[in-house]
Amino acid sequence: MKNIFYLVLLFAAISCSSKAEEPDPLPPIKYQSHFGVDTVDVKLKKVSRNGMLLIEYSYNKGYLSGFKKYVAFSKPRFFSTGVFTRNGGVPAKFDIAVAEFIPETEFVSDDQKARSTFQFNAAKTDSTREVSEQNLLTSATFSRSYLFNKAGFITQQSVSPSTGDSYVVTYVRTSENNVSQTWSIKKSQAAKTDKSDYQYDTSKNPFFKLGIDWEGDFSNYAISPNNILKETIYNANDRGVKSTYAYEYLPNGYPKKITITRGFININGEEETTTPVVLELEYY
C-alpha cells in the first residue's frame, strides 16, 4: 500500500511539472483583408478616374459587402457587381457578375451574368488559407493557397490552374509589412518572372482594409498598409520600368487624390511615360 501511495504522489508531481512546463498558447493571428475579421477604419464610398465614376463600394456592419463597377463611355455605365458573403465577419464567398457591353456603340446589357466565384475554404492551419476560384464563363478553375507570416500578412500565394502551369508568387515585406518586392516562379521553370519593386509613403492605404483595389481586384495596390509611391516592373530582359504615384491627403491622413504616371518601353527601346491618370476618392 505504501508503494502505491508513493506512486500516486510521483504521478501527481510529474503531472504538475508537465503543466508548468507547457508554453502559453500563442495569440490568434489577425489576418489581413480580405481574410481577417477587422472592420474598415474608413468607408471609401467611390473612386472616379479622370472625372468619370469607376467604382462604388457598399458596407454591412463595418465590413465591405460589395461593389458596383462602371465602364467609362460618354457617361459612366454600370456593368459589373461584386458581392461578399460573410459568416461572423469572415469571408465565405465572393461573386462577380458582368454585363455585356460594346464600346463602339456604348451598348450595355440590362442583365449581368455570373462571371466568377471565389470560395474561401475552411482553414487547415493557422498560417495558410485556401481559396477555390471558378470562372463561370470559361469553366476554368484555380486553386489558390496563401501563406501568412506571424503578423497575419500574406507572404506567398500558390496558384494551381485547371490548365497550364502552376506558379508561386512571393511577397517580400518590410518591417512595416509593406510589400517591397514580388516575383513569380512557374512549376516548369526555376527563373523568377513578373518581378516588381515598390516604395511607400507613411500614410494609410484606404484599399488595404477592403482587400480590393479601385478595379475591384485583389492586387498589389491593396496588399500593403501604406500607399505605393514608386513601382518598378521588370520585363523579360530584366529591364525595370518605373511608375509613380503622387497623393493629395485629407486631414485624417487618407488620400483624396492619386495621380498615376506609368512608364513603358516604346518601339525604339526607350522609356516613356503615359498621360497621368487621376483617381479621386470620396468617403462616407
Phi and psi in degrees as a GROMACS rama.xvg file:
@    title "Ramachandran Plot"
@    xaxis  label "Phi"
@    yaxis  label "Psi"
@TYPE xy
-63.2025  -39.3369  LYS-2
-63.7395  -40.9814  ASN-3
-62.31  -40.4283  ILE-4
-61.3512  -42.4196  PHE-5
-68.2091  -36.5737  TYR-6
-63.5652  -40.256  LEU-7
-61.5172  -43.5725  VAL-8
-63.4336  -39.5705  LEU-9
-64.3808  -46.6977  LEU-10
-63.6125  -37.4599  PHE-11
-64.3193  -40.8249  ALA-12
-66.1782  -42.4093  ALA-13
-63.0787  -41.4368  ILE-14
-62.2756  -44.8356  SER-15
-64.7576  -39.2353  CYS-16
-64.5256  -40.5806  SER-17
-65.0199  -41.0223  SER-18
-65.7676  -37.3664  LYS-19
-66.8022  -31.3248  ALA-20
-86.402  -8.81463  GLU-21
-68.5274  130.695  GLU-22
-69.8782  153.202  PRO-23
-64.8753  143.954  ASP-24
-63.8011  143.042  PRO-25
-70.8384  144.399  LEU-26
-65.1354  147.937  PRO-27
-63.2343  144.524  PRO-28
-72.7095  134.789  ILE-29
-96.4189  101.465  LYS-30
-75.6058  147.213  TYR-31
-70.7216  161.075  GLN-32
-63.8027  146.764  SER-33
-100.672  25.6443  HIS-34
-94.2966  -20.7038  PHE-35
-85.3882  -176.434  GLY-36
-116.719  11.2294  VAL-37
-71.9304  136.477  ASP-38
-78.2293  165.686  THR-39
-72.6145  151.208  VAL-40
-79.5953  -41.7863  ASP-41
-131.883  151.348  VAL-42
-100.538  107.43  LYS-43
-74.0185  124.135  LEU-44
-86.4524  -51.2937  LYS-45
-158.868  161.933  LYS-46
-129.421  132.066  VAL-47
-111.189  146.076  SER-48
-117.609  118.794  ARG-49
51.101  41.8817  ASN-50
84.4408  -1.866  GLY-51
-110.734  132.555  MET-52
-56.7819  128.824  LEU-53
-109.479  -47.044  LEU-54
-154.426  145.519  ILE-55
-123.65  140.556  GLU-56
-111.431  147.007  TYR-57
-125.669  157.136  SER-58
-136.305  156.407  TYR-59
-143.975  116.862  ASN-60
56.7945  37.0659  LYS-61
86.2216  -0.357988  GLY-62
-108.804  148.381  TYR-63
-64.6674  125.998  LEU-64
-107.868  -17.3569  SER-65
169.417  -175.119  GLY-66
-149.582  161.474  PHE-67
-124.865  126.76  LYS-68
-106.699  150.676  LYS-69
-126.006  145.2  TYR-70
-98.7043  139.219  VAL-71
-87.6995  80.848  ALA-72
-88.9551  -156.029  PHE-73
-59.2285  -27.1053  SER-74
-140.536  150.531  LYS-75
-59.6331  137.559  PRO-76
-124.302  128.511  ARG-77
-67.5747  125.3  PHE-78
-140.241  -7.92513  PHE-79
-148.446  146.353  SER-80
-130.764  137.966  THR-81
-121.612  134.669  GLY-82
-132.999  127.106  VAL-83
-95.779  136.98  PHE-84
-110.345  127.569  THR-85
-125.603  151.179  ARG-86
-120.696  106.757  ASN-87
61.748  32.7178  GLY-88
90.8648  -20.6506  GLY-89
-82.975  126.646  VAL-90
-60.9315  133.965  PRO-91
-113.011  -29.5546  ALA-92
-159.249  149.569  LYS-93
-139.368  121.248  PHE-94
-118.042  140.587  ASP-95
-125.181  131.392  ILE-96
-123.347  147.112  ALA-97
-134.944  152.212  VAL-98
-99.2048  158.38  ALA-99
-77.9538  140.998  GLU-100
-146.289  152.838  PHE-101
-124.131  108.624  ILE-102
-58.2876  -37.7678  PRO-103
-62.2115  -36.2384  GLU-104
-108.707  -1.97396  THR-105
59.9554  28.3826  GLU-106
-78.0862  136.791  PHE-107
-133.966  124.222  VAL-108
-67.6855  151.684  SER-109
-72.5669  -33.005  ASP-110
-96.4882  151.322  ASP-111
-115.59  134.826  GLN-112
-102.564  143.732  LYS-113
-58.8905  125.292  ALA-114
-100.825  -45.8758  ARG-115
-154.655  155.912  SER-116
-136.299  140.118  THR-117
-118.394  121.373  PHE-118
-104.831  119.956  GLN-119
-86.7134  110.043  PHE-120
-78.4416  156.765  ASN-121
-60.1578  139.636  ALA-122
-66.1175  135.238  ALA-123
-98.0076  -31.5574  LYS-124
-138.322  169.826  THR-125
-70.9885  -24.2929  ASP-126
-105.352  3.23278  SER-127
-133.784  151.71  THR-128
-138.547  145.249  ARG-129
-122.85  140.493  GLU-130
-129.098  131.529  VAL-131
-104.235  120.734  SER-132
-110.765  137.391  GLU-133
-131.073  125.067  GLN-134
-86.759  111.772  ASN-135
-78.963  -10.4604  LEU-136
-89.252  -29.7654  LEU-137
-116.28  -7.424  THR-138
69.426  8.27109  SER-139
-73.0281  147.042  ALA-140
-127.316  153.979  THR-141
-138.5  129.989  PHE-142
-102.512  120.459  SER-143
-116.979  131.779  ARG-144
-122.537  126.06  SER-145
-109.331  135.289  TYR-146
-108.884  134.922  LEU-147
-115.718  149.732  PHE-148
-83.282  -178.022  ASN-149
-67.6749  -19.6126  LYS-150
-88.4195  -1.96929  ALA-151
89.1986  18.2523  GLY-152
-102.345  142.604  PHE-153
-69.1767  130.17  ILE-154
-117.88  -11.9758  THR-155
-159.601  144.342  GLN-156
-131.189  123.025  GLN-157
-106.169  128.932  SER-158
-122.774  126.323  VAL-159
-121.28  102.231  SER-160
-81.4682  160.554  PRO-161
-68.182  -27.3226  SER-162
-134.268  145.942  THR-163
93.3545  -177.248  GLY-164
-74.1945  140.843  ASP-165
-76.8791  154.334  SER-166
-151.848  162.435  TYR-167
-125.861  129.119  VAL-168
-104.205  127.37  VAL-169
-106.405  135.996  THR-170
-117.051  112.816  TYR-171
-90.5259  127.733  VAL-172
-112.89  149.698  ARG-173
-83.4561  -179.94  THR-174
-64.7198  -21.6753  SER-175
-89.8886  4.62149  GLU-176
68.021  21.633  ASN-177
-82.2892  147.23  ASN-178
-78.8931  115.358  VAL-179
-93.5754  -27.5406  SER-180
-146.223  147.334  GLN-181
-137.988  153.506  THR-182
-159.669  162.543  TRP-183
-119.632  149.428  SER-184
-132.612  120.45  ILE-185
-81.0742  153.145  LYS-186
-61.1408  -33.7662  LYS-187
-84.5435  -4.84829  SER-188
-149.644  150.747  GLN-189
-92.0369  -13.0442  ALA-190
-72.088  145.591  ALA-191
-76.2954  137.833  LYS-192
-130.834  171.141  THR-193
52.4281  43.5082  ASP-194
-78.307  139.482  LYS-195
-143.711  147.502  SER-196
-121.395  150.284  ASP-197
-138.542  145.972  TYR-198
-125.444  152.214  GLN-199
-131.993  160.102  TYR-200
-87.4877  -169.851  ASP-201
-112.2  13.7363  THR-202
-97.1316  162.568  SER-203
-75.2701  139.555  LYS-204
-90.4123  114.425  ASN-205
-68.0167  -17.187  PRO-206
-87.6826  -13.7195  PHE-207
-64.5332  -47.33  PHE-208
-74.6932  -15.9633  LYS-209
-77.2224  -35.3891  LEU-210
84.7385  -2.48256  GLY-211
-137.003  159.76  ILE-212
-98.8569  -162.611  ASP-213
-74.864  -5.49607  TRP-214
-102.096  -0.917135  GLU-215
82.4004  16.1945  GLY-216
-108.297  150.586  ASP-217
-84.1818  98.3063  PHE-218
-128.846  -179.187  SER-219
-66.483  -14.2626  ASN-220
-80.6143  -10.3817  TYR-221
-120.572  10.5487  ALA-222
-103.477  -7.46949  ILE-223
-121.001  149.418  SER-224
-67.1279  -26.22  PRO-225
-110.521  174.29  ASN-226
-94.3493  138.887  ASN-227
-69.7715  131.452  ILE-228
-99.3689  -41.8777  LEU-229
-140.091  136.549  LYS-230
-125.751  128.848  GLU-231
-119.749  118.245  THR-232
-108.931  129.941  ILE-233
-98.5681  134.601  TYR-234
-86.1313  -172.868  ASN-235
-63.3314  -24.0454  ALA-236
-92.2734  11.2636  ASN-237
65.4763  27.6876  ASP-238
-95.3393  127.268  ARG-239
-85.1258  135.503  GLY-240
-116.336  124.825  VAL-241
-97.5217  141.85  LYS-242
-127.679  145.544  SER-243
-121.142  154.521  THR-244
-131.341  119.568  TYR-245
-112.789  140.341  ALA-246
-122.985  146.615  TYR-247
-113.481  132.032  GLU-248
-110.837  152.789  TYR-249
-82.8794  165.947  LEU-250
-57.1862  -27.0786  PRO-251
-81.1003  0.654596  ASN-252
94.5776  -10.0213  GLY-253
-84.5608  146.647  TYR-254
-71.612  144.133  PRO-255
-110.574  -17.3622  LYS-256
-147.272  137.635  LYS-257
-126.867  123.29  ILE-258
-106.201  117.265  THR-259
-108.334  123.833  ILE-260
-117.862  110.571  THR-261
-96.9709  142.954  ARG-262
-96.1231  157.452  GLY-263
-156.034  162.49  PHE-264
-100.052  122.578  ILE-265
-81.2601  -179.641  ASN-266
-66.6088  -17.5978  ILE-267
-90.8663  4.72833  ASN-268
79.8072  14.5494  GLY-269
-100.817  147.315  GLU-270
-84.6225  131.045  GLU-271
-128.244  174.196  GLU-272
-123.844  149.243  THR-273
-80.927  169.684  THR-274
-63.605  131.372  THR-275
-57.6075  143.246  PRO-276
-103.45  133.157  VAL-277
-112.09  121.39  VAL-278
-102.614  128.452  LEU-279
-111.582  127.899  GLU-280
-108.201  131.419  LEU-281
-121.207  136.789  GLU-282
-113.878  159.787  TYR-283
